[in-house]
Amino acid sequence: MLIYNVFGRHLAVKKTSGGWHVFRADLAERKFSRLYDIIIPGEMTEDEIPGWLGDIFHEAASERHPDVKRVE
């Protein structure tokens, strides 16, 4: 599972046979909740995911959290 800090919010992304699934990630407890309203196209590569998440959540950017970074 790929874990990203998306403007201060932790999201996990997992590749499945049906495409990419997105989860809210609680890193302290290692719990993941599926988010069904965030779609990542199945043909997207792992390297393209940070840019895609940045485009979706760009309004959440702040001085403290200006970008999307892979955490794990």
C-alpha positions in Angstrom: 0.0 0.0 0.0 1.3 3.5 -0.9 0.8 6.1 1.7 0.8 9.9 1.0 0.6 13.1 3.0 -1.9 15.0 0.9 -1.8 18.6 2.2 -1.7 17.3 5.8 -4.2 14.4 5.3 -2.9 10.9 5.1 -4.3 8.8 2.3 -3.4 5.3 1.2 -3.6 4.0 -2.3 -3.6 0.3 -3.2 -3.5 -1.3 -6.7 -6.0 -4.1 -7.2 -7.2 -6.1 -10.2 -10.1 -3.6 -10.5 -7.8 -0.5 -10.4 -6.7 1.8 -7.7 -8.5 2.0 -4.3 -8.1 4.9 -2.0 -8.3 4.8 1.8 -8.2 7.3 4.7 -5.1 6.3 6.7 -4.6 6.4 10.5 -0.9 5.8 10.8 -0.9 5.8 14.6 -3.2 2.8 14.7 -2.5 1.4 11.2 -6.2 1.5 10.3 -7.5 2.2 6.8 -11.0 3.2 5.8 -12.0 2.9 2.1 -13.0 6.2 0.4 -15.4 5.4 -2.5 -15.8 8.9 -3.8 -12.1 9.4 -4.8 -11.4 7.7 -8.2 -7.9 7.1 -9.6 -8.0 5.8 -13.2 -6.7 2.2 -13.4 -4.3 3.0 -16.2 -2.5 5.6 -14.0 1.0 4.7 -13.0 2.3 4.9 -9.4 4.5 7.9 -10.4 1.4 9.8 -11.6 -0.6 9.4 -8.4 0.9 12.3 -6.3 0.1 14.7 -9.2 -3.5 13.3 -9.5 -4.1 13.7 -5.7 -2.6 17.2 -5.8 -5.1 18.1 -8.6 -8.0 16.7 -6.7 -7.2 18.2 -3.3 -5.3 21.4 -4.3 -7.8 23.6 -2.4 -6.5 22.0 0.9 -3.0 23.3 0.3 -1.6 25.7 2.9 1.7 27.2 3.9 2.2 24.4 6.4 1.2 21.7 4.0 2.0 23.0 0.5 2.2 19.6 -1.4 1.7 15.9 -1.7 4.5 13.7 -0.5 4.8 9.9 -0.3 5.3 8.8 3.3 5.5 5.0 2.8 
